[in-house]
Amino acid sequence: MSQPSRTDLRVIKTKRAIRQAFAELVSRMPLEDITVSDIAQQALINRKTFYAHYAGVHEIISEIEDEITNSLKALLAEKRFEDILSDPYALFHDVMQIISRDMDVYGRLLTVKGNSNLVQKIVEMIRCEICSTYAHEAPIDPQTLDMTVYFMLSGLLAVFTEWYNSGRQQSIEELSRKLSRLCFDGVHGMMQNSP
């Protein structure tokens, strides 16, 4: 396997700086107020450098949304619903690993209070993906599955936000373990007691 070239590494480093700058700005100001100039200034680059990588702020958002959706699709494609119920920690661990890959960006975006539209869009994409993937495997009707997934995602987001904003004193693995037990013991009970 060949090593990335100096140019490739420079591109990766610049894009990472742009995304981190964007995430930092989202945590401080409304999404619709963020400009390319704001991002360039925060990332310590000029506008021309920004435009060499992105057409505008909307493209950063699309890239992040696509990454999350594609990672989740790939993850869900590997797991059967039955396997998730028997070992929920594996799914939670894998989801947390996706977030960990770019914690500065994903962590900030998922815990922003003032830009709930972006967070809601990401959560809705995840919700739709889970429901469509497991609609035929789940032993409950689609409406109950949707309600269950929505409940879980809302709770997970709330707990993740608290963990992220309070100094992350426990490891992400420990958080995953506790959340998987909390969610899936309740979900499993609902599945067992389903009429």
C-alpha positions as a Markdown table, in Angstrom:
| # | Residue | x | y | z |
|---|---|---|---|---|
| 1 | Met | 0.0 | 0.0 | 0.0 |
| 2 | Ser | 1.5 | 3.3 | -1.0 |
| 3 | Gln | 2.0 | 6.2 | 1.4 |
| 4 | Pro | -0.2 | 9.3 | 0.8 |
| 5 | Ser | 1.7 | 12.1 | -1.0 |
| 6 | Arg | 2.6 | 15.4 | 0.6 |
| 7 | Thr | -0.2 | 17.0 | -1.4 |
| 8 | Asp | -2.7 | 14.5 | -0.2 |
| 9 | Leu | -1.7 | 15.1 | 3.4 |
| 10 | Arg | -2.0 | 18.8 | 2.9 |
| 11 | Val | -5.5 | 18.5 | 1.5 |
| 12 | Ile | -6.5 | 16.2 | 4.4 |
| 13 | Lys | -5.1 | 18.7 | 6.9 |
| 14 | Thr | -6.8 | 21.7 | 5.3 |
| 15 | Lys | -10.2 | 20.0 | 5.0 |
| 16 | Arg | -9.9 | 18.9 | 8.6 |
| 17 | Ala | -9.1 | 22.5 | 9.7 |
| 18 | Ile | -12.1 | 23.8 | 7.7 |
| 19 | Arg | -14.5 | 21.2 | 9.2 |
| 20 | Gln | -13.2 | 21.9 | 12.7 |
| 21 | Ala | -13.6 | 25.6 | 12.2 |
| 22 | Phe | -17.2 | 25.1 | 10.9 |
| 23 | Ala | -18.0 | 22.9 | 14.0 |
| 24 | Glu | -16.6 | 25.5 | 16.3 |
| 25 | Leu | -18.6 | 28.3 | 14.7 |
| 26 | Val | -21.8 | 26.2 | 14.8 |
| 27 | Ser | -21.4 | 25.9 | 18.5 |
| 28 | Arg | -21.3 | 29.7 | 18.9 |
| 29 | Met | -23.6 | 31.1 | 16.2 |
| 30 | Pro | -26.7 | 30.2 | 14.2 |
| 31 | Leu | -25.9 | 28.0 | 11.2 |
| 32 | Glu | -27.5 | 30.4 | 8.7 |
| 33 | Asp | -25.2 | 33.2 | 9.9 |
| 34 | Ile | -22.0 | 31.3 | 9.2 |
| 35 | Thr | -20.1 | 32.6 | 6.1 |
| 36 | Val | -17.2 | 31.3 | 4.1 |
| 37 | Ser | -15.2 | 34.3 | 5.5 |
| 38 | Asp | -16.0 | 33.2 | 9.1 |
| 39 | Ile | -14.8 | 29.7 | 8.4 |
| 40 | Ala | -11.7 | 30.8 | 6.6 |
| 41 | Gln | -10.8 | 33.2 | 9.4 |
| 42 | Gln | -11.4 | 30.5 | 12.1 |
| 43 | Ala | -9.4 | 27.9 | 10.1 |
| 44 | Leu | -6.6 | 30.4 | 9.5 |
| 45 | Ile | -6.8 | 30.1 | 5.7 |
| 46 | Asn | -7.9 | 32.4 | 3.0 |
| 47 | Arg | -11.2 | 32.2 | 1.0 |
| 48 | Lys | -9.4 | 31.0 | -2.1 |
| 49 | Thr | -8.1 | 28.0 | -0.1 |
| 50 | Phe | -11.6 | 27.3 | 1.2 |
| 51 | Tyr | -13.1 | 27.4 | -2.3 |
| 52 | Ala | -10.4 | 25.0 | -3.5 |
| 53 | His | -12.0 | 22.4 | -1.2 |
| 54 | Tyr | -15.7 | 23.4 | -0.9 |
| 55 | Ala | -18.2 | 25.3 | -3.0 |
| 56 | Gly | -19.7 | 26.8 | 0.1 |
| 57 | Val | -20.9 | 26.2 | 3.7 |
| 58 | His | -23.8 | 24.0 | 2.4 |
| 59 | Glu | -21.2 | 21.6 | 0.9 |
| 60 | Ile | -19.5 | 21.0 | 4.3 |
| 61 | Ile | -22.9 | 20.2 | 5.8 |
| 62 | Ser | -23.7 | 17.8 | 2.9 |
| 63 | Glu | -20.4 | 16.1 | 3.3 |
| 64 | Ile | -20.9 | 15.5 | 7.0 |
| 65 | Glu | -24.4 | 14.3 | 6.5 |
| 66 | Asp | -23.3 | 11.9 | 3.7 |
| 67 | Glu | -20.5 | 10.6 | 5.8 |
| 68 | Ile | -22.8 | 9.8 | 8.8 |
| 69 | Thr | -25.4 | 8.3 | 6.5 |
| 70 | Asn | -23.0 | 6.2 | 4.5 |
| 71 | Ser | -21.2 | 5.0 | 7.7 |
| 72 | Leu | -24.5 | 4.0 | 9.2 |
| 73 | Lys | -25.7 | 2.2 | 6.1 |
| 74 | Ala | -22.5 | 0.2 | 5.9 |
| 75 | Leu | -22.8 | -0.6 | 9.6 |
| 76 | Leu | -26.4 | -1.7 | 9.4 |
| 77 | Ala | -25.8 | -3.8 | 6.3 |
| 78 | Glu | -23.4 | -5.9 | 8.4 |
| 79 | Lys | -25.9 | -6.5 | 11.3 |
| 80 | Arg | -29.1 | -8.5 | 11.5 |
| 81 | Phe | -31.8 | -7.2 | 13.8 |
| 82 | Glu | -31.7 | -10.5 | 15.7 |
| 83 | Asp | -27.9 | -10.1 | 16.3 |
| 84 | Ile | -28.4 | -6.5 | 17.6 |
| 85 | Leu | -31.0 | -7.7 | 20.1 |
| 86 | Ser | -28.7 | -10.5 | 21.4 |
| 87 | Asp | -25.6 | -8.2 | 21.5 |
| 88 | Pro | -26.6 | -4.5 | 21.5 |
| 89 | Tyr | -23.2 | -3.4 | 22.8 |
| 90 | Ala | -21.6 | -4.3 | 19.5 |
| 91 | Leu | -23.8 | -1.9 | 17.6 |
| 92 | Phe | -23.4 | 0.9 | 20.2 |
| 93 | His | -19.7 | 0.4 | 20.2 |
| 94 | Asp | -19.5 | 0.7 | 16.4 |
| 95 | Val | -21.7 | 3.8 | 16.3 |
| 96 | Met | -19.5 | 5.5 | 18.9 |
| 97 | Gln | -16.4 | 4.5 | 16.9 |
| 98 | Ile | -17.9 | 6.4 | 13.9 |
| 99 | Ile | -18.4 | 9.5 | 16.1 |
| 100 | Ser | -14.9 | 9.0 | 17.6 |
| 101 | Arg | -13.3 | 9.2 | 14.2 |
| 102 | Asp | -13.9 | 12.9 | 14.1 |
| 103 | Met | -15.0 | 13.7 | 17.6 |
| 104 | Asp | -14.2 | 17.5 | 17.2 |
| 105 | Val | -16.7 | 17.8 | 14.4 |
| 106 | Tyr | -19.3 | 15.1 | 15.1 |
| 107 | Gly | -19.3 | 15.8 | 18.9 |
| 108 | Arg | -19.8 | 19.5 | 18.5 |
| 109 | Leu | -22.5 | 19.1 | 15.8 |
| 110 | Leu | -24.5 | 16.6 | 17.7 |
| 111 | Thr | -24.4 | 18.6 | 20.9 |
| 112 | Val | -25.2 | 22.0 | 19.6 |
| 113 | Lys | -28.3 | 23.5 | 21.2 |
| 114 | Gly | -28.9 | 26.6 | 19.0 |
| 115 | Asn | -28.7 | 24.7 | 15.7 |
| 116 | Ser | -31.2 | 22.0 | 16.4 |
| 117 | Asn | -32.4 | 21.9 | 12.8 |
| 118 | Leu | -29.1 | 20.4 | 11.7 |
| 119 | Val | -29.1 | 17.9 | 14.6 |
| 120 | Gln | -32.7 | 17.0 | 13.9 |
| 121 | Lys | -31.9 | 16.5 | 10.2 |
| 122 | Ile | -29.0 | 14.1 | 11.1 |
| 123 | Val | -31.2 | 12.3 | 13.7 |
| 124 | Glu | -34.0 | 12.0 | 11.2 |
| 125 | Met | -31.7 | 10.5 | 8.6 |
| 126 | Ile | -30.4 | 7.9 | 11.1 |
| 127 | Arg | -34.0 | 7.2 | 12.2 |
| 128 | Cys | -35.2 | 6.6 | 8.6 |
| 129 | Glu | -32.1 | 4.4 | 7.9 |
| 130 | Ile | -32.7 | 2.2 | 10.9 |
| 131 | Cys | -36.4 | 1.8 | 10.3 |
| 132 | Ser | -36.0 | 1.1 | 6.6 |
| 133 | Thr | -33.2 | -1.4 | 7.2 |
| 134 | Tyr | -35.1 | -3.4 | 9.9 |
| 135 | Ala | -38.7 | -2.9 | 9.0 |
| 136 | His | -39.0 | -6.5 | 7.7 |
| 137 | Glu | -36.9 | -8.1 | 10.5 |
| 138 | Ala | -38.4 | -6.5 | 13.6 |
| 139 | Pro | -41.1 | -8.5 | 15.4 |
| 140 | Ile | -43.2 | -5.4 | 15.8 |
| 141 | Asp | -45.2 | -3.3 | 13.4 |
| 142 | Pro | -43.5 | -0.4 | 11.5 |
| 143 | Gln | -45.2 | 2.3 | 13.6 |
| 144 | Thr | -44.0 | 0.8 | 16.9 |
| 145 | Leu | -40.6 | 0.3 | 15.4 |
| 146 | Asp | -40.5 | 4.0 | 14.4 |
| 147 | Met | -41.6 | 5.2 | 17.8 |
| 148 | Thr | -39.1 | 2.9 | 19.5 |
| 149 | Val | -36.2 | 4.1 | 17.3 |
| 150 | Tyr | -37.2 | 7.8 | 17.8 |
| 151 | Phe | -37.4 | 7.3 | 21.6 |
| 152 | Met | -33.9 | 5.6 | 21.6 |
| 153 | Leu | -32.3 | 8.2 | 19.4 |
| 154 | Ser | -33.7 | 11.1 | 21.4 |
| 155 | Gly | -32.5 | 9.6 | 24.7 |
| 156 | Leu | -29.1 | 8.7 | 23.2 |
| 157 | Leu | -28.6 | 12.2 | 21.9 |
| 158 | Ala | -29.5 | 13.7 | 25.3 |
| 159 | Val | -27.1 | 11.4 | 27.2 |
| 160 | Phe | -24.3 | 11.9 | 24.6 |
| 161 | Thr | -24.7 | 15.7 | 24.8 |
| 162 | Glu | -24.4 | 15.6 | 28.6 |
| 163 | Trp | -21.4 | 13.3 | 28.4 |
| 164 | Tyr | -19.7 | 15.5 | 25.7 |
| 165 | Asn | -20.4 | 18.8 | 27.5 |
| 166 | Ser | -19.4 | 17.6 | 31.0 |
| 167 | Gly | -15.8 | 16.7 | 30.3 |
| 168 | Arg | -16.2 | 13.1 | 29.1 |
| 169 | Gln | -15.1 | 11.6 | 32.4 |
| 170 | Gln | -16.0 | 8.1 | 31.4 |
| 171 | Ser | -14.6 | 6.5 | 28.3 |
| 172 | Ile | -16.7 | 6.3 | 25.2 |
| 173 | Glu | -16.6 | 2.5 | 25.5 |
| 174 | Glu | -18.1 | 2.6 | 29.0 |
| 175 | Leu | -20.7 | 5.1 | 27.8 |
| 176 | Ser | -21.6 | 2.7 | 24.9 |
| 177 | Arg | -21.9 | -0.3 | 27.3 |
| 178 | Lys | -24.2 | 1.6 | 29.7 |
| 179 | Leu | -26.4 | 3.0 | 26.9 |
| 180 | Ser | -26.7 | -0.3 | 25.2 |
| 181 | Arg | -27.9 | -2.0 | 28.4 |
| 182 | Leu | -30.3 | 0.9 | 29.2 |
| 183 | Cys | -31.8 | 1.1 | 25.7 |
| 184 | Phe | -32.0 | -2.5 | 24.7 |
| 185 | Asp | -33.2 | -3.9 | 28.0 |
| 186 | Gly | -36.1 | -1.6 | 27.6 |
| 187 | Val | -36.5 | -2.2 | 23.9 |
| 188 | His | -36.2 | -5.9 | 24.3 |
| 189 | Gly | -38.9 | -5.8 | 27.0 |
| 190 | Met | -41.2 | -4.0 | 24.5 |
| 191 | Met | -40.5 | -6.6 | 21.8 |
| 192 | Gln | -41.3 | -9.5 | 24.2 |
| 193 | Asn | -44.5 | -7.9 | 25.4 |
| 194 | Ser | -45.7 | -6.8 | 22.0 |
| 195 | Pro | -49.3 | -7.9 | 21.3 |
